[in-house]
Amino acid sequence: MDIYIEAGDVLDHMFNACTTSQINEFIPEKRGFRIHGHSTTISLERAFWNVLEDMAHDANQPLARLIERVHDGCLVANDKNIASCLRVICLKYLNIYSSGATTTRADLTRAA
């Protein structure tokens, strides 16, 4: 069965926009953290680590603290897979803070 991608569709555009230097964003990378005193290793694609690093920077906290906060917040939704929670958080972050979003970080900071 052939997969048909119409020229000019979203996926075609995204793959054509990727350069060979961006191929590393698809490669999983393992990092070790301590969450509430327990050592754990998390494997995510580099693209997700980039978003998490931006999130930590925006929140003025170390990446390890951000990971711990996501872990605590995701226990309600998914108590077994921190990597899955992190990926979903990254997507939500990008959706909320993309250039077309109506809510800005400053709006949320003022509301808090």
N, C-alpha and C positions, 0 to 999 in steps of 0.2 A: 504494500500500500504506500503510495507516494504522499508526502505532505506538501500541500500547495500553499505557498505564501505569495499572496498577490503583491506585485511590485508596488511599492509606496505605502504598504500598510505599516502599522506601528512596529511590529517585530522586525520587519525588513529594515526600517529606518534605524532602530536601536542597534541591530547587529552591524549595519554599515557604519554607524557612528563610532563603534569601538575600534580603537587602534591596537596594534600589537602590544604596545606598552600597557594597555588596560587589561590584557588577558590575565594578569595577576590578580585582578579583582574577583575572578571566578575560582581561584585556588583556595581550598580550605586552609586555615591557619589555626593552630592550637595555641592557647594561652592559659597559663595557670593563675588561679586566684584563690584567696581564702575568703570564704563566705561564713561569717559568724564562727570563725575559728576552724572551719573544715576546709581542707584543700580540695580543689576541684579543677579540672581541665575542661575548657570550653573550646569547641571547634566550630568556627564560623568562616564563611568566605570573607576575603579581605574587604570587599565592598561594605559588608556589615560592620566590620571593625572600624572602617573609616567613619561611618555614620555614628557609631557609639562614641568614638573619640570626639567628634563634633558636639555630640550631646553633652558629654562630660565637660568639655570646654565651655559651652554655653551655660552650664549649671555651676561653673566654678568649683568643680570637685574632681578628685582623681577618678580615673576609669574604674578602679576597683570598687570605690564607693558607689558609683552609678550601677555597676553590675549587682552589687549587694541590694540596692534599692529596688532594682527591677526584679531580682529574685524574690524579695519580700512581697512585692506587689503582685507578682504572677502566681504566688502560691494558691490563690483563690481559683484562678483560671486553669492552671496546668502545673500540678505539683511534681511532675517527673522530668520535665524537659526544659531546662533553662535556655538551651540554644534556640528552641522553638519560640519561647517567650521573647528572647532578644531580637530575633528576626521580625516578629510581629511588631514589637515596640519600634524598631527601626522604620518599618513601613508606615506605621502610624505617625511617627515623627516627621517623615518626609511628606506625608499627605497633609499634615497640619501646617507645617512650616514651609511648604513649597511657595514659590513666588505668586501663585494664583490663589492662595488661601486668604480668607477674609480675616482670620484671627492671627495676630502677630505675637511674637514672644513678649513684646512690650505690653500688649493688651493683657496677656495672661499674668504678667508680673504685677501690673497695676491692680488686677482683680484679686490677687492673693493677699 
